[in-house]
């Protein structure tokens, strides 16, 4: 059934000037409020009446400092909640040290949407096909959450709890994401299969990160998107590769295991069978790239 876009429904618009003020507002209004960052998901959902109309919309764009991209003393990366996809795509720091995130950001939507949409908003929407999710999972990232009661960190592999559902509590706000530094010798990649390189949602997304020494895989992480209720790690495939002597046969075995770990659906974009086949193809391709000597 087609979605008919209408005028925005009525809600009370709130624009806090500080993070503390924003946290106070969500503590007061809870589930009756929604956050506005880039708005590239929220506004079409409201116009299409795809979600319950919130009583309050809390706009975060007036809060300074939430669009930071910073590298810590330990070499890790901090991504602020208002950092756009274009910010990630154009950052020399991210490109030189966390390139799978650039590969993911550059495949999302159109240039206009990437200029507005936020990297954090992409994971908060929690759609199974989110391009940022496999890259963040493979890079062992974590979400930083805050409320008026305190702060906590949620590993990315525990962040997605269902389609469009995350571990963010009713009175919490995602205030950033942290990505550990890649170990020396590690290589990472994000590959997406879609009708077009960008603009379209992923039919399959695969991210892989691995470290190889003397022909032996010392560590590997493989993450899949658009082939299950949530993005997830293909831990069975990882177990095949980790500690093994790298060869074409080993990569082939891991790719076949990954294709059995996914649980895709049939929809208008692809059949479940086709998606499983493409998981095999993209996982084999990604592992070949990151394990090549």
Residue, then its C-alpha position, 0 to 999 in steps of 0.5 A: x500500500x502506498x504511503x500518502x504524505x500529509x502536512x505535519x501533525x500538531x505537536x509542541x516544538x521544544x528547542x533546548x539550549x543545552x544537553x542538561x536542558x534536553x535531558x530534563x525535558x525527556x525526563x519530564x515528558x518521556x514517551x510523549x516526546x521524540x527527539x529531532x536531530x537530522x529529521x530525515x526519518x522522523x519528519x517523513x514518518x510523521x507526515x506519513x502517519x507511520x508512527x504515533x504522533x508525539x505530543x512534544x518534539x525536542x529539537x537537539x540542533x540548538x545544542x552546541x558541541x553535539x556534532x563533534x568528531x574527535x580522536x581520543x588519546x587511546x586512538x579511539x573515535x568519538x562521534x557526536x549525536x549530531x554528526x551527519x553522514x557527510x561529516x563522517x564521509x568527509x572526515x580525514x580522521x575517519x577515512x584514515x583510521x576508521x575507513x569502514x565508517x566512511x564506506x558505510x556513510x557514503x552509501x546512504x541515501x542521497x547527498x542532500x539526505x547525507x548532509x542533514x541525516x545523522x550517523x547516530x540517527x541511523x542506528x536509533x531508527x534501528x531498521x534492519x537495513x541501516x548501513x551504519x550498523x554492520x560497520x559499527x558492529x564489526x568495529x566493536x563500537x558502543x553507544x553512550x547513553x545519558x539521563x538525568x539519573x546518570x550515564x551508561x554504555x551499551x555495546x553495539x551488539x546489545x544495542x539493537x533489540x528488535x526491528x525499530x527497537x533499541x536499548x535506549x531507555x524511555x528517559x535516555x538520550x544517545x549522546x555519542x558513539x565510541x569506536x575503539x582504535x583498530x589494532x595494528x595490522x587490522x583491515x576493515x571493509x563495508x560492502x553493500x548490495x543494492x540496485x544503486x550504490x547509494x539512494x537505495x536501502x541495502x538488500x544485504x550489507x556486510x562488514x568485516x574487520x580482521x587482523x592477520x599475522x604470518x598467514x594466520x587470522x588472529x582476530x575477526x569480526x563479521x557483521x550482517x545487515x538487512x538479513x534479520x530482524x536486527x543487524x547482527x554479528x555472524x559469530x559462527x563464521x567468525x569462529x571458522x576464520x579465527x585462529x586459522x591459516x588463511x586460504x581460499x577454502x577457509x574463506x569459502x567455508x566461513x562465507x557459507x556459514x554466514x549464509x546459514x546464520x542469516x534470517x532474511x524475509x521475502x519482500x518486494x526488494x528481494x527474496x530470502x533465498x537471494x539474500x542468503x546467496x548474497x550474504x555468501x558472496x559479499x562475506x567471501x568478498x569482504x574476507x578476501x579483502x581484509x585477509x589479503x596479505 
